[in-house]
């Protein structure tokens, strides 16, 4: 039987893992065909750039959607 501390630790670690996975998926989130990822990022994703503000995020998402619909 698990203690409350053990259960809380598992929940906390699960959430941290979820947040990390979400952040790692961000650059390719809007790609539905794996070959489109290779076209947009020749050789694969090599690094992450920090976006400055929400306008940059919106612009990046719009560009990805537009390229997917082209």
C-alpha positions as a Python dict, from the first residue, in 0.01 Angstrom:
ca = {
    (1, 'X'): (0, 0, 0),
    (2, 'X'): (131, 344, -94),
    (3, 'X'): (162, 627, 150),
    (4, 'X'): (18, 969, 75),
    (5, 'X'): (372, 1104, 31),
    (6, 'X'): (455, 831, -221),
    (7, 'X'): (136, 897, -416),
    (8, 'X'): (195, 1274, -412),
    (9, 'X'): (550, 1220, -538),
    (10, 'X'): (428, 1004, -825),
    (11, 'X'): (167, 1261, -923),
    (12, 'X'): (424, 1545, -906),
    (13, 'X'): (673, 1349, -1118),
    (14, 'X'): (403, 1254, -1369),
    (15, 'X'): (308, 1619, -1415),
    (16, 'X'): (670, 1726, -1458),
    (17, 'X'): (717, 1457, -1722),
    (18, 'X'): (401, 1569, -1900),
    (19, 'X'): (520, 1931, -1908),
    (20, 'X'): (862, 1830, -2044),
    (21, 'X'): (707, 1611, -2314),
    (22, 'X'): (472, 1893, -2413),
    (23, 'X'): (761, 2139, -2443),
    (24, 'X'): (968, 1895, -2650),
    (25, 'X'): (677, 1835, -2888),
    (26, 'X'): (612, 2207, -2944),
    (27, 'X'): (821, 2251, -3262),
    (28, 'X'): (640, 1971, -3445),
    (29, 'X'): (300, 1977, -3276),
    (30, 'X'): (113, 2093, -3587),
    (31, 'X'): (277, 1846, -3825),
    (32, 'X'): (61, 1545, -3905),
    (33, 'X'): (289, 1382, -4162),
    (34, 'X'): (637, 1288, -4033),
    (35, 'X'): (791, 1364, -4374),
    (36, 'X'): (670, 1725, -4342),
    (37, 'X'): (888, 1755, -4032),
    (38, 'X'): (1191, 1645, -4233),
    (39, 'X'): (1107, 1900, -4504),
    (40, 'X'): (1076, 2185, -4252),
    (41, 'X'): (1378, 2078, -4044),
    (42, 'X'): (1630, 1912, -4280),
    (43, 'X'): (1839, 1668, -4080),
    (44, 'X'): (1597, 1686, -3788),
    (45, 'X'): (1547, 1934, -3508),
    (46, 'X'): (1889, 2034, -3377),
    (47, 'X'): (1810, 2295, -3108),
    (48, 'X'): (1533, 2493, -2944),
    (49, 'X'): (1503, 2870, -2965),
    (50, 'X'): (1323, 3058, -2693),
    (51, 'X'): (1037, 3264, -2830),
    (52, 'X'): (1024, 3614, -2690),
    (53, 'X'): (651, 3670, -2650),
    (54, 'X'): (304, 3545, -2741),
    (55, 'X'): (309, 3730, -3075),
    (56, 'X'): (615, 3525, -3175),
    (57, 'X'): (439, 3205, -3072),
    (58, 'X'): (127, 3300, -3271),
    (59, 'X'): (341, 3385, -3576),
    (60, 'X'): (526, 3051, -3554),
    (61, 'X'): (203, 2853, -3523),
    (62, 'X'): (44, 3041, -3813),
    (63, 'X'): (350, 2975, -4031),
    (64, 'X'): (338, 2604, -3948),
    (65, 'X'): (-33, 2582, -4025),
    (66, 'X'): (14, 2771, -4351),
    (67, 'X'): (301, 2545, -4457),
    (68, 'X'): (97, 2235, -4370),
    (69, 'X'): (-194, 2360, -4583),
    (70, 'X'): (26, 2454, -4880),
}
